[in-house]
Amino acid sequence: MFARLGRLWRRARRQRWMSVAVENLATGARGVDVLPIDDLIRHEFGEGCPCGPKVELHHDQDGADVWIHVHASLDGREVREHAKAHA
């Protein structure tokens, strides 16, 4: 799982994205949000963000559940990045 997070972080730094690890101290729930930097809106952590993030459940090495929220940009950078990667 940490290797996957490392790949997400390297991708984020190259493509104007950032990763933020979050933990709910009341419930112990852990997660990672992958957010676009300098987007048209301010993104909210978790599933309640207006961009409708993709949510994936991963299991940490210690067996804990870690939710990964991959947010969508509103400026369309995913389309440009995908086209550039396949050019």
N, C-alpha and C positions, 0 to 999 in steps of 0.2 A: 504494500500500500504506500509506504513512504517513497519507494522508487517512482510510483505513478505520480505522487504529489511533486516529486522533484522534476519530472518531465513537464508537468503542468506549469510549475514555476518558471522553468527555463523558457517555455513557450510564451508564457505571460510577459516576461521581461522583453522579449524580442518583438512582440506584437501589440504592445500598449495595453497589456492586461495586468492585473495584480491579483494575488491570492491572499486571503485573510483567513487565518484559523480562528474559530470562535468556539466558546464553551459556555453552556448555560449552567451557571453555578448552582442553581436551584435543583435542576434535574440531572446534571452531569452529562447531558447530551453534548456531543462534539460534532463540529462540522467545519467545512472549508468552503468559502465563497470565492469563486473566480469572477472578478468584476472588470469591466472595461474601464480604462483610465480616460478621463476627459470626454465622457459621452454626452449626449444631448440631455440626459436626465441624471438625477442623483439616484443611484440604485440603493435599495434597502437590503439588508442581510436576510437570507432565508427565502422561503417560498412565497412570501407576501410581496415580493418586488413586482412592480407593474410590467417588467419585461418578460415575465413568465419563465424563470430560469429552469433549465433541465436539472433534475434531481437524481442523483445516483447514490445508492447505499454501498459502502465498502466496509470491510471488517479489518480493524487495526491488528497489529501483531499480538496485542494482548487480548484480542477477542472482542474489543469494544466496537460498537457501531459508530461509523463516521459518515455523516451525510455530506455529499459534495454538491454544491449548487453552482452550476455553470450559467452565468447570466448572459443574456443576448444584448448586443449593442443596438442602439437605435440609430446610429449613424451609418450602419451597413458595412462596418469594417470586416465582418466575417466573409462577406461576398468577395470583397477585394482581396483579402488574404487567401481565400480558397483559389481564386483565379490566378493570383500571383504564384502560388505554390504549384499549380498545374500548367503553367505557361511554358 
